[in-house]
């Protein structure tokens, strides 16, 4: 039936039908949002203009296809998934039409990202008040749909409080301007139900469950735009919006308060609201302990005594007035604490809150999920609610890490529902129903800011009377009589345990065969940090998405397709599914998501596993043999004198070079790296001897070799290709009084086998290398790596691929970068590079797996102006040279690294990675140096 309707939809749209995509890949990408729910759509639309959006919605209504609006897809309650046509406004409908500095009104498309609006408003001294944690990617249209709030809604109001005018297309196909046009039928409905509305709606600020009918009361001037906020796309589709921006007061003080427990903090909040804070966030010892486990004790700033905390922010225009108010609050509080005024200390406190929220889902013994994500109670009931909530968790044998917006009585929690058990769905339902009754008993709301969606709509009878529910149906009928706008939500809802994504996963045959892989890919909650621009702050994730802006190229999109592969009813074919390989094709295996993704997704590892399973026992692409076995070819070529020079010459020849590239599966626009005539290991004595003589002079203060041996682990890239990096490492170590040495035998980490999905070969290489390296650890001889991507294997992949090897385990944390090694040497003094500018490109694996902190500290000590580049260089080992990847490789380079070096033509360009150096040389004709070369030459 719906498939026939899709044909009629395309026919009705004519040329505009090009915006409709019903491919299995796209349907899989949009099958879930940031919730527990999975509902594969019939098709997805990406309208390019407002006119196309209106035409698509009207055509779908005409042929009877349900419509679900989608912004960034970060909805936590299943608000943005549906069985019909999902209409994505984020890709194209993202224009800011105007910002009026006088009135503070912004006229925008629904797909404008909140942070983009904030950046545009900042020069006028304005901001959008609500600030959900997904502000770097959530759309303002989605914020209106869910009546989003965030920490500072306490001071600036909910999204409903910041809406001026909305242009919408209703479920009848009518185009209305709410704020100018009247809806007479709705006005009559309200007039006949004033008693119900006045007694059941608008009881406290975070009552966002259901339709917010209080805005339609006569005393509230029948405010249609405010009413429409929070209707979750069930009444109509926003096509344009005018929102109210606010001034951001310049003076800011945070009060940090400690309490014996988090419920004690909850008891105190209503006592402190008189001081008019704009934000009040609460958390307890559990989240602090998680951050310490994951990030180390240095990630936690000084906190007041206690096991529960509140961070309370006050703002204003007069410094003394704000400080006086903060001091009075501190004196009135039942907890103990202090004022925090230094912006760096304030940022550190908010990082505790943000990091804890991000880690909450992956920090319990079992995976934790949303589903009871943002219930709210009147602030004066908060302490009692928190105690009852903990008791309810204990009663059901569940665990959570609660935190939230205490000033509004809103509490977040990710809970370890036992979806892996046969009765997991039933136990989930039992808990949710009990929690709903508990919240209703405290006069609260099922949702405090994320909307009801599929997660809570069924629960509305627990907080509203039958008369109020009947009123919801009547309102729905006024706007959407055929129930085509986001059906299953709010009115006539689907059961809360229908379409649960994890239940489908546990019933998959693959879950029986490999539950660890299934659990890993389902860690992705869909929160979508990978579709934000993370690179400005030094992040790496997700380079291919930054280049293409296509959902399939995001970490989230790839996770969704892998989840659909696991489920097996949409994406069929298992490991060999075309959709899976299309989604993974442009993954650079950069490891950025392993660090930047708040749920710990490691797409590089998943890609390697998929390729491994796909080609197990089968003929592989030729690039797997050429590039995946590159260390073998490199050793052979450098062993045979003259062969390297010959290949270097052939590689430059127009015809023969093209043939050579084709045979290796390399794009013809790429240069083949130049092979060394002699291995790096064979040059050790020749490099070290002059350095020893230089420090043996009469004024020499360091005795050569007096500090003992250091093993310089020479990886295959450093050993076989032309590079000065190994020589520079040796020089630095000799000058500091060490005796560098190298292995007699080959020890390859297997990186190229890993990146081409040859995991059996990678395991063999890792075990052989570990057998050579582990004895040095046993003898206490430090090991310094040269190539960061290879060094990083000993911090991650090696332990996943060979977890049963004692020799591999012995290397954990023992193969160091040069900067890490030098940080432990008291004699090392960083050179004075004051007046120099350094543009530094950390290798992706270095930044994401090892961490670049030691390098950053060393470079700061030089006094240079250091400009760290985020993102990836775009080459990423074999990725950028393979056929079909060149264009994206160049786009990735042009996103961050290219502009950074163009902006600093006279800077020293620092790049430790062989790939990064190659990309700089071939795409920008720019020489670079490694950290070792920088130190050796200065």
KAFENRA-V894744 format. One record per residue. N is the residue number from 1. SS is DSSP state (a for helix, b for strand, c for the rest). NEAR is the number of other ideal C-beta (glycine too) atoms within 10 Angstrom. Layout:
# KAFENRA-V894744
N/SS/NEAR  N/SS/NEAR
This chain:
# KAFENRA-V894744
1/c/7  2/a/16  3/a/9  4/a/10  5/a/18  6/a/20  7/a/10  8/a/15  9/a/26  10/a/17  11/a/11  12/a/16  13/a/19  14/a/10  15/a/7  16/a/19  17/a/16  18/a/12  19/a/22  20/b/22  21/b/17  22/c/16  23/c/13  24/a/17  25/a/21  26/a/22  27/a/20  28/a/27  29/a/29  30/c/24  31/c/23  32/b/27  33/c/32  34/c/25  35/c/29  36/c/28  37/b/28  38/b/23  39/c/23  40/c/21  41/c/26  42/c/20  43/b/23  44/b/21  45/b/26  46/c/21  47/c/23  48/c/13  49/c/14  50/a/18  51/a/11  52/a/19  53/a/28  54/a/17  55/a/19  56/a/26  57/a/28  58/a/16  59/a/23  60/a/29  61/a/23  62/a/13  63/a/18  64/c/15  65/c/24  66/c/22  67/b/24  68/b/29  69/b/27  70/b/27  71/c/32  72/c/28  73/c/30  74/c/30  75/c/31  76/c/27  77/c/28  78/c/34  79/c/33  80/c/33  81/c/28  82/c/29  83/c/17  84/c/23  85/b/27  86/b/29  87/b/26  88/b/26  89/c/26  90/c/24  91/c/14  92/c/17  93/c/26  94/c/19  95/c/14  96/b/16  97/b/12  98/b/11  99/b/18  100/b/13  101/c/12  102/c/6  103/c/11  104/c/20  105/b/17  106/b/25  107/b/17  108/b/25  109/c/23  110/c/28  111/c/24  112/c/26  113/b/23  114/a/25  115/a/17  116/a/19  117/a/24  118/a/17  119/a/12  120/a/17  121/a/20  122/a/11  123/c/9  124/c/15  125/c/14  126/b/22  127/b/20  128/c/26  129/c/22  130/c/26  131/b/21  132/c/21  133/c/17  134/c/26  135/c/19  136/c/19  137/c/25  138/c/28  139/b/30  140/a/29  141/a/28  142/a/33  143/a/33  144/a/29  145/a/28  146/a/31  147/c/28  148/c/30  149/c/30  150/b/25  151/c/26  152/c/24  153/a/28  154/a/26  155/a/18  156/a/24  157/c/17  158/c/27  159/a/28  160/a/23  161/a/18  162/a/25  163/b/28  164/b/19  165/b/18  166/b/26  167/b/22  168/b/26  169/b/23  170/b/20  171/c/24  172/c/16  173/c/15  174/c/13  175/b/14  176/b/20  177/b/15  178/b/24  179/c/17  180/c/11  181/b/13  182/c/11  183/c/20  184/a/8  185/a/12  186/a/19  187/a/15  188/a/11  189/a/18  190/a/20  191/a/12  192/c/11  193/c/19  194/a/14  195/a/9  196/a/17  197/a/22  198/a/13  199/a/12  200/a/19  201/c/19  202/c/15  203/c/14  204/c/17  205/c/22  206/c/27  207/c/23  208/c/28  209/c/26  210/c/26  211/c/27  212/c/22  213/a/24  214/a/19  215/a/24  216/a/25  217/c/18  218/a/10  219/a/8  220/a/14  221/c/10  222/c/17  223/c/19  224/a/23  225/a/22  226/a/26  227/a/26  228/a/26  229/c/28  230/c/26  231/c/27  232/c/30  233/c/31  234/c/29  235/c/22  236/b/27  237/b/26  238/b/29  239/b/23  240/b/19  241/b/27  242/b/20  243/b/25  244/b/18  245/c/25  246/b/18  247/b/11  248/c/17  249/c/15  250/c/12  251/b/15  252/b/18  253/b/23  254/b/25  255/b/25  256/b/23  257/b/25  258/b/19  259/b/26  260/c/13  261/c/17  262/a/29  263/a/22  264/a/20  265/a/29  266/a/27  267/a/20  268/a/21  269/a/22  270/a/17  271/a/14  272/a/25  273/a/17  274/a/11  275/a/18  276/c/13  277/c/26  278/c/20  279/b/24  280/b/27  281/b/25  282/b/28  283/b/25  284/b/22  285/a/14  286/a/19  287/a/22  288/a/19  289/a/15  290/a/19  291/a/20  292/a/13  293/a/11  294/a/15  295/a/13  296/c/9  297/a/9  298/a/8  299/a/14  300/c/17  301/c/15  302/c/10  303/c/17  304/c/16  305/c/11  306/c/20  307/c/17  308/b/23  309/b/27  310/b/28  311/b/24  312/b/28  313/b/23  314/b/26  315/b/20  316/b/19  317/c/10  318/c/12  319/a/13  320/a/9  321/a/12  322/a/19  323/a/16  324/a/14  325/a/20  326/a/24  327/a/14  328/a/14  329/a/23  330/a/20  331/a/7  332/a/12  333/c/21  334/c/13  335/c/22  336/b/13  337/b/22  338/b/14  339/b/15  340/b/23  341/c/15  342/c/9  343/a/10  344/a/8  345/a/14  346/a/18  347/a/13  348/a/15  349/a/20  350/a/15  351/a/15  352/a/22  353/a/20  354/a/15  355/a/19  356/a/22  357/a/20  358/a/20  359/a/21  360/a/25  361/a/21  362/a/18  363/c/20  364/c/17  365/c/7  366/c/14  367/c/20  368/c/23  369/b/21  370/c/25  371/c/28  372/c/27  373/c/23  374/c/25  375/c/28  376/b/29  377/c/30  378/c/19  379/a/25  380/a/17  381/a/21  382/a/29  383/a/22  384/a/15  385/a/24  386/a/25  387/a/16  388/a/18  389/a/22  390/a/15  391/a/11  392/a/16  393/a/19  394/a/10  395/a/10  396/c/17  397/c/10  398/c/20  399/c/16  400/b/19  401/c/23  402/c/21  403/b/23  404/b/27  405/b/25  406/a/31  407/a/28  408/a/27  409/c/28  410/b/29  411/b/27  412/b/23  413/c/22  414/c/25  415/b/25  416/c/19  417/c/26  418/c/19  419/c/22  420/c/17  421/c/11  422/c/10  423/c/10  424/a/17  425/a/19  426/a/12  427/a/18  428/a/25  429/a/18  430/a/13  431/a/21  432/a/21  433/a/15  434/a/13  435/a/23  436/a/22  437/a/13  438/a/18  439/a/27  440/a/19  441/a/15  442/c/19  443/c/16  444/c/27  445/b/28  446/c/29  447/c/31  448/c/30  449/c/28  450/c/28  451/c/31  452/c/27  453/a/30  454/a/29  455/a/28  456/a/30  457/a/28  458/a/21  459/a/24  460/a/23  461/a/13  462/a/17  463/c/22  464/c/21  465/c/12  466/a/8  467/a/13  468/a/20  469/a/15  470/a/13  471/a/23  472/a/19  473/a/12  474/a/15  475/a/26  476/a/21  477/a/15  478/a/18  479/a/21  480/c/23  481/c/11  482/c/12  483/c/16  484/c/23  485/b/30  486/c/29  487/c/21  488/c/25  489/c/27  490/c/28  491/c/23  492/c/12  493/c/20  494/c/18  495/c/12  496/c/25  497/c/20  498/c/15  499/c/22  500/b/25  501/a/24  502/a/24  503/a/17  504/a/19  505/a/22  506/a/21  507/c/13  508/c/18  509/a/10  510/a/17  511/a/19  512/a/10  513/a/9  514/c/15  515/a/14  516/a/7  517/a/18  518/a/22  519/a/17  520/a/19  521/a/23  522/c/22  523/c/16  524/c/26  525/c/26  526/c/24  527/c/25  528/c/22  529/a/24  530/a/29  531/a/26  532/c/25  533/c/18  534/c/23  535/a/21  536/a/11  537/a/11  538/c/15  539/c/20  540/c/26  541/c/30  542/c/32  543/a/31  544/a/29  545/a/25  546/a/24  547/a/23  548/a/16  549/c/12  550/c/15  551/a/26  552/a/23  553/a/25  554/c/29  555/a/27  556/a/32  557/a/26  558/a/32  559/a/27  560/a/28  561/a/27  562/a/29  563/a/25  564/a/29  565/a/25  566/a/24  567/a/22  568/c/17  569/c/9  570/c/18  571/c/25  572/c/13  573/c/12  574/a/15  575/a/16  576/a/14  577/c/23  578/a/11  579/a/23  580/a/24  581/a/16  582/a/16  583/a/30  584/a/23  585/a/17  586/c/22  587/c/24  588/c/31  589/c/25  590/c/30  591/c/28  592/a/29  593/a/30  594/a/22  595/a/18  596/a/24  597/c/25  598/c/21  599/c/22  600/c/17  601/c/27  602/c/24  603/a/29  604/a/26  605/a/21  606/a/22  607/a/24  608/a/25  609/a/19  610/a/24  611/a/23  612/a/19  613/a/15  614/a/17  615/c/17  616/c/12  617/c/4  618/c/7  619/c/8  620/c/14  621/c/15  622/a/15  623/a/17  624/a/22  625/a/18  626/a/21  627/c/21  628/c/26  629/c/16  630/a/23  631/a/22  632/a/18  633/a/17  634/a/22  635/a/16  636/a/12  637/a/22  638/a/22  639/a/13  640/c/10  641/c/10  642/c/9  643/a/14  644/a/22  645/a/14  646/a/12  647/a/17  648/a/17  649/a/11  650/a/14  651/a/19  652/a/12  653/c/11  654/a/6  655/a/8  656/a/12  657/a/18  658/a/13  659/a/12  660/a/17  661/a/20  662/a/13  663/a/12  664/a/20  665/c/19  666/b/25  667/c/16  668/c/12  669/c/12  670/c/20  671/c/14  672/c/16  673/c/22  674/c/16  675/b/19  676/c/22  677/c/15  678/c/13  679/c/22  680/c/27  681/a/17  682/a/14  683/a/16  684/a/18  685/a/8  686/a/11  687/a/17  688/a/21  689/a/12  690/a/10  691/a/19  692/a/15  693/a/12  694/a/13  695/a/16  696/c/11  697/c/7  698/c/4  699/c/5  700/c/13  701/c/7  702/c/15  703/c/10  704/c/19  705/c/14  706/c/10  707/c/16  708/c/11  709/b/15  710/b/22  711/b/22  712/b/23  713/b/25  714/c/24  715/c/25  716/a/26  717/a/26  718/a/25  719/a/25  720/a/25  721/b/21  722/c/12  723/c/21  724/c/17  725/a/26  726/a/27  727/a/21  728/a/22  729/a/28  730/a/28  731/a/22  732/a/23  733/a/27  734/a/25  735/a/17  736/c/19  737/c/19  738/c/24  739/b/16  740/b/21  741/b/17  742/c/18  743/c/16  744/c/8  745/c/8  746/c/17  747/c/21  748/c/24  749/c/28  750/c/27  751/a/29  752/a/27  753/a/27  754/a/29  755/a/24  756/c/29  757/c/23  758/c/24  759/a/22  760/a/10  761/a/19  762/a/27  763/a/18  764/a/15  765/a/26  766/a/29  767/a/17  768/a/15  769/a/27  770/a/23  771/a/14  772/a/17  773/a/23  774/a/19  775/a/13  776/a/21  777/a/19  778/a/9  779/c/9  780/c/8  781/c/16  782/b/21  783/b/20  784/b/24  785/b/29  786/c/27  787/c/29  788/a/28  789/a/29  790/a/27  791/a/27  792/a/27  793/a/27  794/c/26  795/c/22  796/c/19  797/a/25  798/a/28  799/a/16  800/a/13  801/a/22  802/c/19  803/c/9  804/c/7  805/c/18  806/a/8  807/a/18  808/a/22  809/a/14  810/a/16  811/c/23  812/c/13  813/c/11  814/c/15  815/b/26  816/b/22  817/c/25  818/a/26  819/a/22  820/a/20  821/a/21  822/a/24  823/a/15  824/c/10  825/c/14  826/c/5  827/c/10  828/c/15  829/c/11  830/c/17  831/c/15  832/c/12  833/c/18  834/c/9  835/c/8  836/c/17  837/b/16  838/b/20  839/b/23  840/b/23  841/b/28  842/c/27  843/c/30  844/a/31  845/a/31  846/a/25  847/a/29  848/a/26  849/a/23  850/a/28  851/c/16  852/c/20  853/a/13  854/a/19  855/a/26  856/a/17  857/a/13  858/a/21  859/a/22  860/a/11  861/a/14  862/c/19  863/c/14  864/c/23  865/b/15  866/b/20  867/b/16  868/b/18  869/b/23  870/c/24  871/c/29  872/c/37  873/c/29  874/c/29  875/c/27  876/c/29  877/c/24  878/c/24  879/a/24  880/a/26  881/a/27  882/b/22  883/c/16  884/c/10  885/c/22  886/a/17  887/a/12  888/a/20  889/a/28  890/a/18  891/a/16  892/a/30  893/a/26  894/a/15  895/a/19  896/c/22  897/a/27  898/a/21  899/a/12  900/a/19  901/a/21  902/a/12  903/c/11  904/c/15  905/c/8  906/c/6  907/c/19  908/b/20  909/b/22  910/b/24  911/c/29  912/c/30  913/c/28  914/a/25  915/a/28  916/a/29  917/a/25  918/a/22  919/a/27  920/a/24  921/a/15  922/a/17  923/a/18  924/a/16  925/c/7  926/c/19  927/c/11  928/c/23  929/b/20  930/c/27  931/a/25  932/a/25  933/a/22  934/a/25  935/a/23  936/a/21  937/a/12  938/c/13
